[in-house]
Amino acid sequence: MPPDRQRAGLARAFFIFIVGLGAAGVLIAVLNGPFDSVIAAGDGLAQSAQADRGRGYVATFWNSLPLIIALLAFLQLLSAAAAEGRLR
């Protein structure tokens, strides 16, 4: 493979990283309102401690989703850099 294409691999991975973070941010921003509505509706329906605890787990996961997405995107970028380093 020509050296120019090898260098383009990491640039492409960085572009995917930035675009992926932006797309995930937009998607979370769009879905945040409906998610809050579903959680609020489920608040009145929880009749047991287990149901309330499960709703809390789902809400905690939703609140930590931006961090999870950022970590996964960073791992993708890191693995692309490691793969390019192996090629040299």
Phi, psi and omega in degrees: 000136179297150181300329180295321180289329178293319179290329180292338180297316180288324176296320178295319178296321178294320177297317177297322178300310182294313181294321179296317177296319178295316180295319178295321178297317178295316181296318178293321179296322180290320184273355182294318179297308177299324179296317178298323178295318179294318179295320179294322178293321179288340180297319180282342183268344181292115182251358179226165180292326180294318179295320179293320178293320178297319176298323177295321177297317180295318179295321178295318178298317180297319181291332179266000182300320177300321178293319179297316180296318179296320178294318178295320178294321178294320177297323177296316179294319179295319179291326176293321177293321178292321178294322178290324178295328178289333182288337184273000000 
